[in-house]
Amino acid sequence: MGTTQLESVPEPKYWHLRTVLSEALDSEFSVGEILPNERDLAARFGVARATLRQALEQLELEGRLQRRRGVGTTVAPPRVGVAVGTEQHAWPGAAGDVWQTADCDLAVPAASVADALESGRDEPVHTVHRSRVTHGQPVAAELLYIPQSSVPDLSGIDAPSGAARARAVLRELHRLELEGQDSAVELGSARADDAKALDRLPGAPVLVVTTRYIAAGRTAALSVATYRADTCRLTFGDSGGVEIHADPQRRAS
């Protein structure tokens, strides 16, 4: 078979440098370590700074590097796995949950949330704010919407405010028998509040995972979790055997 035109095109210089830099990250640097400045890196590898920037930008897109305001370019921690499609069901806040509970308020949600919960559009719901952190850095923020009908025995005495209120809401939610859950994933852009929580610029790519928790034949809770697209990977199947990796050279299995 003859060589196609695409195959005959030489590899771009920045892409070759990206491969060399990736190998250096694995062998010479640790998570969180700050890379040398661009001038020193360009001199080390004998390339123009424009070529170096292209390679660094590619590695940032792949989640290998992070550019942190006031710090510089650092080696990113391993990507966080986001399980989708697993049959292992559990309420938020159950044993082994990696999320940190921050706050809770009672307010009327957006119309789309009210419709998903099948509640009245003017009906206040409990909104639990949670975050997920790895290696000291935020990687995801979650809004967990819980109708008052799901936690009818909750009292103001049990849940005065803040994180204590959030934990009390989750405890009451656990009294229901979880019948199942389903999740949907879409690529989005960070809104201003998400960007602030995730230490990203507004408009940065994010993965939005929406999960419905089913009890008594209805949606008992709705989770909208926003993940940094540069720090996460999706895992599918009961065993998480199929993965989408940052490195295009690694195959899904």
TACORKA-V81562 format. One record per backbone hydrogen bond with DSSP energy under -1.0 kcal/mol. CO is the residue of the C=O (numbers start at 1). NH is the residue of the N-H. If there is no record, write none. Layout:
CO_NH ; CO_NH
This chain:
4_8 ; 6_9 ; 12_16 ; 13_17 ; 14_18 ; 15_19 ; 16_20 ; 17_21 ; 18_22 ; 19_23 ; 20_24 ; 21_25 ; 22_26 ; 23_27 ; 24_28 ; 30_33 ; 33_75 ; 37_41 ; 38_42 ; 39_43 ; 40_44 ; 41_45 ; 42_47 ; 48_52 ; 49_53 ; 50_54 ; 51_55 ; 52_56 ; 53_57 ; 54_58 ; 55_59 ; 56_60 ; 57_61 ; 58_62 ; 59_64 ; 59_65 ; 60_63 ; 64_76 ; 66_74 ; 68_71 ; 68_72 ; 72_68 ; 73_35 ; 74_66 ; 75_32 ; 80_233 ; 82_235 ; 87_89 ; 91_94 ; 94_97 ; 100_131 ; 103_129 ; 105_127 ; 107_125 ; 110_114 ; 111_115 ; 112_116 ; 113_117 ; 114_119 ; 120_123 ; 125_107 ; 126_146 ; 127_105 ; 128_144 ; 129_102 ; 129_103 ; 130_142 ; 131_100 ; 132_139 ; 132_140 ; 134_137 ; 137_134 ; 139_228 ; 140_132 ; 141_226 ; 142_130 ; 143_224 ; 144_128 ; 145_222 ; 146_126 ; 147_150 ; 151_154 ; 155_159 ; 161_165 ; 162_166 ; 163_167 ; 164_168 ; 165_169 ; 166_170 ; 167_171 ; 168_172 ; 169_173 ; 170_174 ; 172_175 ; 173_176 ; 180_214 ; 182_212 ; 184_210 ; 186_208 ; 188_206 ; 190_203 ; 191_195 ; 192_196 ; 193_197 ; 194_198 ; 195_200 ; 201_204 ; 204_190 ; 205_229 ; 206_188 ; 207_227 ; 208_186 ; 209_225 ; 210_184 ; 211_223 ; 212_182 ; 213_220 ; 213_221 ; 214_179 ; 214_180 ; 215_218 ; 218_215 ; 221_213 ; 222_145 ; 223_211 ; 224_143 ; 225_209 ; 226_141 ; 227_207 ; 228_231 ; 231_80 ; 233_82 ; 234_244 ; 235_84 ; 236_242 ; 242_236 ; 247_250
